[in-house]
Amino acid sequence: MTPAASLPALLQGYFTRRLMQQRCASPHTIGSYRDTFRLLLRFAQARIGKSPSELAFEQIDAPLIAAFLDDLEQSRSIGARSRNLRLTAIRSFFRYAAFEAPACSAQIQRVLAIPSQRFSRAQIGFLTPSEVQALLAAPDRRTWSGRRDHALLLVAVQTGLRLSELTGAQRNAVILSTGAHIRVLGKGRKERATPLTQQTAAVLRTWLREIRDGDDAILFPSARGERLSADGVQYLLAKHVATASKACPSLRRKRVTPHVLRHTTAMELLQAGVDRAVIALWLGHESVETTQIYLDANLALKEQALAKMTPAQAKPGRYRPDDQLLAFLKAL
């Protein structure tokens, strides 16, 4: 392998040329892939005893990557989904390396052959209308942070934006004139506009007076005026769920995450009779089939289908107790 095809050169070329220049990957994707390789290089350093800059590309082979993924499951207690996301980043890099280091094709093919881990797909979680109302009432709107959190939660539940879309939204993304809507750059760098209800538009109109001017101002900033982190949103959401649980005890039995709010939007649209294709457009899904998970979780639709069925003619059998002597012998 030529010096130009060393591991540091390959990784730098992959991130700068392939991801940033050629694929124009989103900052979220770049950050996720970066974190994967930081973890992988630290694991390789501990396993091989060389600093990341001294590692050879040939040393990052299939057995080491498999051991790395197993270590993530054990040391970080990650699930199959997170494990597969890490593997996706590694595969992407090795597909790039296949063109840059063809002499290592056998090693690359063995890495690409590492299978994804299968997992059970549980039904999605979502909130009921009463739980949504309790959650929206939880923030203390007498404070600046309470008004921010109320506006953020209202937008999240009404629009179904992804967490990264919520935290990255800027002031100029909100249009409050006729046809009020919010514009976001979503997954796959696809821009979409989501309409706002009169209530949401009124809350945002008031909230915009409390953040700094300028089109690039963050819509829901931290106390320092910066973009909220994913952990920060999860923290404030958990805080308000705990408060809302006092008025709505059913929330105590649910694990509420920002993505659950997105699911709640989809379920509300589905129960209102909105077509799956429209829901897919609303949420920014690549395929209409992605919305199938909401059909699976909607018990009300299944009960409506059950009501249209002709019930089978079946009569309950009559209970006859066992003979006392046989029951005695059976119980021994």
Buried (B, 14 or more C-beta within 10 A) or exposed (E): BEEEBBBEBBBEBBBEEBBEEEEEBBEBBBEBBBEBBEBBBEBBBEEBEEEBEEBEBEBBBBEBBBEBBEBBBEEEEBEEEBBBBBBEBBBBBBBBBBEBBEEBEEBBEBBEEBEEBEEEEEEBBBBBEEBBBBBBBBBEBEEEEBBBBBBBBBBBBBBBBBBBBBBBBBBEBBBBEEEBBBBBBBBEEEEBEBBBEEEBBEBBEEBBEEBEEEEEBBBBBBEEEEBBEEEBBBEBBEEBBEBBBEBBEEBEEBEBBBBBBBBBBBBBBBEEEEEBEEBBEBBBBEEBEBBEBBEEBBEEBEEEEEEEEEEEEEEEEEEEEEEEEEEEEEEE
